[in-house]
Each structure stands twice: as C-alpha cells, then as structure tokens.
Amino acid sequence: MLELFEEIKDELAIVERELQATLQTPDPFLTETSTHLLKAGGKRLRPAFSLLGGKCANFHLERVLPLAVALELIHMATLVHDDVVDAAMTRRGVPTIKARWGNRISTHIGDYLLAQSLILIASYDEPLIPRVLADTSVKMCEGEIQQISGCFDTGQTVKDYFYRINRKTALLIAASCQLGAVACGAPKEIHLALRRYGHNIGMAFQITDDILDLVAEQRQLGKPVGSDLRQGIITLPMIYALEHSPRRERLRTLILCRDKNEEQVQEAITIIQHCGGIKYSIEIAEKYIWKAKGALKNLPARPAKKILEAIADFISIRKF
C-alpha cells in the first residue's frame, strides 16, 4: 500500500509529525496514552485520501493539513472506543490502550482524540467541512450502535449490512476524499465525484476487511482470525451462507454460541467458504470498486487521479 502513496509521501510525513505534535501535552501520562495507538502505525488512509482529494483541485498543503490530522484523530478515537466495546487486547499487533490502561482511561482517551479533532476542524471558514464531519460523526455512531444491537442476530439482511458498513466505514472515507478537495477550492462537480469515489471505496474496503477476517493469516491481520464470528458480528459472507448453505442451521448454531472455541470458529469458516460466501462477497466488493473507478472518469487528468485508480485496484487484491 505504501508504494501507492509515493507521490504524497512527503506530505504524509508532515501529517505524521503534526499528529505527534498535536498530541504532545505537558502531562506525560496523557501524552503516553494518547500517542500509544499512533506509535503502533497504521495505513493513514483517511489523511492520504484528503491529500489526494486536494491534489485534484488547487492543492496547498496548509489548507489540507488540519483536515488530514483531524480525520486521523476521528478514526483513532473510534478505534480506541471499539477496543473497549470489543474487549480487544491487541490492535496492529500491539496491546490496545484498553489492555494497557483499562476501560476508564481508554474511554477518555477516545473522547480526547475526538475533541482535538474539533479544534482543528474549527479552523476552517468553509462551512461544508464542519457540517459534513459533524453529520458523518453522528452516522458513524449510529452504525456502531446498530452493530452492537445486532450482535448474534442471524436474521440480518444484506440491506442491514450495507446500512451498517456505510456508516461505520464508508462515510468517513467519502468525507476524506471530498473535503480534501473542498479545502482546496474544488467546484461541486469535482468534490461530489470524489465523495462518490470515497463511498464506493469505503464499502469495498470494509467488505474486504470482513472477508479477510475469515481467511487471512493472523500475523497479517494483527488480530485473531474469526474475530467477527467470536463477537457475533454478522458480516456479508455469513449472511450469504445463512441463506444458501445446506448447513445453514449448523452455522446459525455456531454463530449464536457466545463462547466459541477455536474448533467451532474454524467449522463456521469452513461452512461459509464451502457454500460460496467468500466468493460472493469478493464479487460484491469488486462491483463497488468498479463504481469507484467510474466516479473518477470526469476528474481532470492528474497524477492524483491515477493514484486513486491504483488504490481501487489494490483493495481488490489486498491480503491485509
């Protein structure tokens, strides 16, 4: 993935330094806890998308930088809170804030990261930027609440799933692509096209994530394979299998088991694979990728456009 960002590596390095600087405080404990996830690394997809969106317009780094940092802080805040909800002990291959310091500290650190993003967003005069991010933040919470309330609900439909992942993942990626261009003065037809691209890429990215949770290797994922199954999170491959597998009732029993052992997780994965649940989900992800690339057609021919197309191709073959 990193080679795709070669064109913006210098700007991403500045974003990284600004992230570190934003989270430096006079309180050593607050600095340590708030930068813990940052030090674990990450793809920095959302800042990258905002930079590339800006490069589809009249790009100036100083216009995009506060937004890029704010986007990553919002994303990090959701991850910290997710780890509390999921009782996750590792992320990106290192102990979570929850694992190191417990739920109380984790909850406040997530809030702190979000509050820091608000300071950065408030620096913009363009009203569309805070409006889109406020709406996105509300809908992200709705998606997370729907996921929690829907755990172990084997009656979920594909429509339910798309509603949830749009809010959980796609909306923030769509906002990143769109608002990077908005910050750099892009006309409506450009920033809305980038939003459509981001939406479709975000949907494909989350579907691919859900596939990898079932088929990737643990060292590539940085977390245990089958995490969604263990938590009762119903994903697209599972929904397909629950509708089409001749062993759907056995799969339903396995999903509903709240204390699965490794053997049960592997049995469920095998059922999902054998009925074509993975293949079906890959095909759906590829349709979203096709739509994403279509949204770029009327954008000006710039290096950023080619990078966005290459990112779409990468998502269809990624293994982590």
C-alpha positions in Angstrom: 0.0 0.0 0.0 2.8 2.4 0.9 4.2 2.4 -2.7 0.8 3.8 -3.9 1.4 6.9 -1.7 4.9 7.6 -3.1 3.5 10.8 -4.7 2.4 12.1 -1.4 5.0 10.6 1.0 6.5 13.9 1.9 3.1 15.4 2.8 2.1 12.2 4.7 5.4 12.6 6.7 4.3 16.1 7.6 0.9 14.9 8.6 2.6 12.3 10.9 4.7 14.9 12.5 1.7 17.1 13.0 -0.2 14.3 14.6 2.6 13.8 17.1 2.8 17.5 17.8 -1.0 17.7 18.3 -0.9 15.0 21.0 2.1 16.3 22.9 1.0 17.8 26.2 2.6 19.0 29.4 1.2 15.9 31.1 3.5 12.9 30.4 0.7 10.3 31.1 -1.8 12.0 28.7 0.9 12.1 26.0 1.8 8.5 26.5 -1.7 7.2 26.4 -2.9 9.4 23.6 0.0 8.6 21.3 0.0 4.9 22.1 -2.1 3.9 19.1 -0.4 6.5 16.9 3.0 4.8 17.6 1.6 1.4 16.6 1.4 2.7 13.0 -1.4 2.4 10.6 -2.2 2.9 6.9 -3.2 6.6 7.4 -5.8 6.1 4.6 -8.0 9.0 5.6 -5.3 11.6 5.6 -4.0 10.2 2.3 -7.4 10.4 0.7 -7.8 14.0 1.8 -4.4 14.9 0.3 -5.2 13.2 -2.9 -8.6 14.9 -3.0 -6.8 18.2 -2.6 -4.5 17.3 -5.4 -7.5 17.0 -7.7 -8.0 20.7 -7.1 -5.8 23.8 -6.3 -3.6 21.9 -3.8 -1.9 23.7 -0.9 -0.8 21.6 1.9 -1.5 24.2 4.6 -5.2 24.1 3.5 -5.5 20.4 3.9 -3.1 19.7 6.8 -5.6 20.5 9.7 -8.2 18.4 8.0 -5.9 15.5 7.4 -4.8 15.4 11.0 -8.4 15.8 12.2 -9.6 12.9 10.1 -7.0 10.5 11.5 -7.8 11.6 15.1 -11.5 10.9 14.4 -10.6 7.5 13.1 -8.3 6.8 16.0 -11.0 7.8 18.5 -13.4 5.3 17.0 -10.7 2.5 17.2 -10.0 3.3 20.9 -13.7 3.1 21.7 -14.2 0.0 19.6 -11.5 -1.8 21.6 -13.4 -1.1 24.8 -16.6 -2.3 23.3 -15.0 -5.4 21.8 -12.7 -6.1 24.8 -9.9 -6.2 22.3 -6.4 -6.8 23.7 -4.3 -6.2 20.5 -4.5 -3.9 17.6 -2.0 -3.5 14.8 -0.1 -6.3 16.6 0.5 -4.3 19.8 -1.5 -4.2 23.1 -4.5 -1.8 23.0 -5.0 1.2 25.3 -7.7 -0.9 26.9 -5.2 -3.7 27.5 -2.6 -1.4 28.9 -4.6 1.1 31.0 -8.2 -0.3 31.2 -11.6 0.9 30.1 -11.8 4.2 32.0 -8.6 5.6 30.5 -9.5 4.2 27.1 -12.9 5.9 27.0 -11.5 9.3 28.0 -8.6 9.0 25.5 -11.1 8.3 22.7 -13.0 11.4 23.8 -9.8 13.4 24.0 -8.7 12.4 20.4 -12.2 13.5 19.1 -12.0 16.8 21.0 -8.6 17.5 19.5 -10.1 16.9 16.0 -12.8 19.5 16.8 -10.2 22.2 17.5 -8.6 21.5 14.1 -11.9 21.5 12.2 -12.9 24.8 13.8 -10.0 26.5 12.0 -11.9 26.3 8.6 -14.1 29.1 7.3 -15.7 26.8 4.7 -18.9 25.7 6.4 -19.2 22.5 4.4 -16.2 21.0 6.2 -17.6 21.0 9.8 -21.1 20.3 8.5 -20.0 17.1 6.7 -17.8 15.9 9.5 -20.5 16.5 12.1 -23.0 14.6 10.1 -20.5 11.8 9.4 -19.6 11.5 13.1 -23.3 11.2 14.1 -23.9 8.5 11.5 -20.7 6.6 12.5 -22.1 6.3 16.0 -25.4 5.1 14.5 -23.6 2.4 12.6 -21.7 1.3 15.7 -24.8 1.2 17.8 -26.6 -0.8 15.1 -23.7 -3.3 15.1 -23.8 -3.7 18.9 -27.6 -4.1 18.9 -27.4 -6.6 16.0 -24.7 -8.9 17.5 -25.7 -12.6 17.3 -28.8 -11.6 15.2 -28.7 -14.1 12.4 -31.8 -12.6 10.8 -29.9 -9.6 9.4 -30.2 -8.9 5.7 -27.7 -7.7 3.1 -29.5 -4.3 3.3 -28.9 -4.2 7.0 -25.2 -5.0 6.5 -24.8 -2.3 3.8 -26.5 0.3 6.0 -24.1 -0.5 8.8 -20.8 -0.5 6.9 -21.7 2.7 5.1 -22.0 4.4 8.5 -19.1 2.5 10.2 -16.5 2.9 7.4 -17.6 4.3 4.1 -18.8 7.7 5.2 -15.5 8.9 6.8 -13.6 7.7 3.7 -16.1 9.5 1.5 -15.7 12.7 3.6 -11.9 12.4 3.4 -11.9 12.4 -0.4 -14.5 15.1 -0.7 -13.3 17.5 1.9 -9.6 17.5 0.9 -10.9 18.8 -2.5 -13.3 21.3 -0.7 -10.4 22.6 1.4 -8.5 23.4 -1.9 -11.4 25.2 -3.5 -12.7 22.4 -5.8 -16.0 23.1 -7.6 -19.1 21.0 -6.6 -18.8 18.6 -9.6 -15.3 17.6 -8.5 -15.8 17.2 -4.8 -19.0 15.3 -5.2 -17.4 12.9 -7.7 -14.6 12.4 -5.1 -17.3 11.7 -2.5 -18.9 9.1 -4.7 -15.5 7.5 -5.2 -14.8 7.5 -1.5 -18.1 6.0 -0.6 -17.6 3.1 -3.0 -14.0 2.5 -2.0 -15.1 2.6 1.7 -17.8 0.0 1.1 -15.3 -2.3 -0.8 -12.7 -1.8 1.9 -15.0 -2.9 4.7 -16.3 -5.9 2.7 -12.7 -6.9 2.0 -11.9 -6.4 5.7 -14.8 -8.7 6.6 -13.6 -11.3 4.1 -10.0 -11.2 5.5 -11.3 -11.6 9.0 -12.3 -15.1 7.9 -9.4 -16.1 5.5 -6.3 -14.1 6.3 -3.4 -15.1 8.5 -3.3 -13.7 12.0 0.1 -12.2 11.6 -1.1 -10.3 8.5 -4.3 -9.1 10.2 -2.6 -8.1 13.5 -5.6 -9.7 15.4 -7.1 -13.2 15.7 -8.8 -14.6 12.6 -12.5 -15.0 13.1 -12.9 -12.1 15.4 -16.3 -11.2 14.0 -17.6 -14.7 14.5 -16.4 -14.7 18.1 -18.2 -11.4 18.8 -21.4 -12.3 16.9 -20.8 -9.6 14.3 -22.8 -10.7 11.2 -20.9 -9.9 8.0 -21.6 -10.3 4.3 -20.1 -13.8 3.9 -22.1 -15.0 6.9 -25.4 -13.6 5.6 -24.9 -15.3 2.3 -24.1 -18.6 4.0 -27.1 -18.3 6.3 -29.3 -18.0 3.2 -27.6 -20.5 0.8 -25.6 -23.1 2.7 -27.1 -26.6 3.1 -25.6 -26.5 6.6 -27.2 -23.1 7.4 -28.8 -24.4 10.6 -25.5 -25.7 11.9 -23.9 -22.3 11.0 -26.6 -20.5 12.8 -26.0 -22.6 15.9 -22.3 -21.9 15.8 -22.8 -18.1 15.3 -25.2 -18.0 18.3 -22.7 -19.7 20.6 -21.3 -16.9 22.7 -18.3 -18.8 23.9 -16.9 -20.4 20.8 -13.7 -22.5 20.9 -11.2 -22.5 18.0 -12.6 -25.6 16.5 -16.1 -24.1 16.3 -14.7 -20.9 14.7 -12.9 -23.0 12.1 -16.0 -25.1 11.4 -18.1 -22.0 10.8 -15.4 -20.6 8.5 -15.4 -23.8 6.5 -19.2 -23.8 6.1 -19.0 -20.2 4.9 -16.2 -21.0 2.4 -17.8 -24.2 1.0 -21.1 -22.6 0.1 -19.5 -19.7 -1.8 -19.9 -16.9 0.8 -16.3 -15.7 0.3 -16.6 -15.8 -3.5 -20.0 -13.9 -3.4 -18.6 -11.2 -1.1 -15.5 -10.7 -3.3 -17.8 -10.2 -6.3 -19.8 -7.5 -4.4 -16.6 -5.8 -3.3 -15.4 -5.8 -7.0 -18.7 -4.1 -8.0 -18.1 -1.3 -5.6 -14.5 -0.9 -6.9 -15.9 -0.7 -10.4 -18.3 2.1 -9.3 -15.5 3.9 -7.5 -13.3 4.0 -10.7 -16.3 5.1 -12.7 -16.8 8.1 -10.4 -13.3 9.3 -11.3 -13.9 9.4 -15.1 -14.7 13.1 -15.3 -11.9 14.3 -13.0 -9.0 16.2 -14.6 -6.1 14.1 -15.7 -3.7 14.5 -12.8 -1.3 12.1 -11.0 -3.7 12.0 -8.0 -6.4 10.6 -10.2 -4.1 7.7 -11.3 -3.2 7.0 -7.7 -6.9 6.9 -6.7 -7.5 4.4 -9.5 -4.5 2.3 -8.3 -5.8 2.3 -4.7 -9.1 0.9 -6.1 -7.2 -1.9 -7.8 -5.1 -2.6 -4.7 -8.2 -3.1 -2.5 -9.4 -5.8 -4.8 -6.2 -7.9 -4.2 -5.1 -6.9 -0.7 -4.3 -9.5 1.8 -4.2 -7.3 5.0 
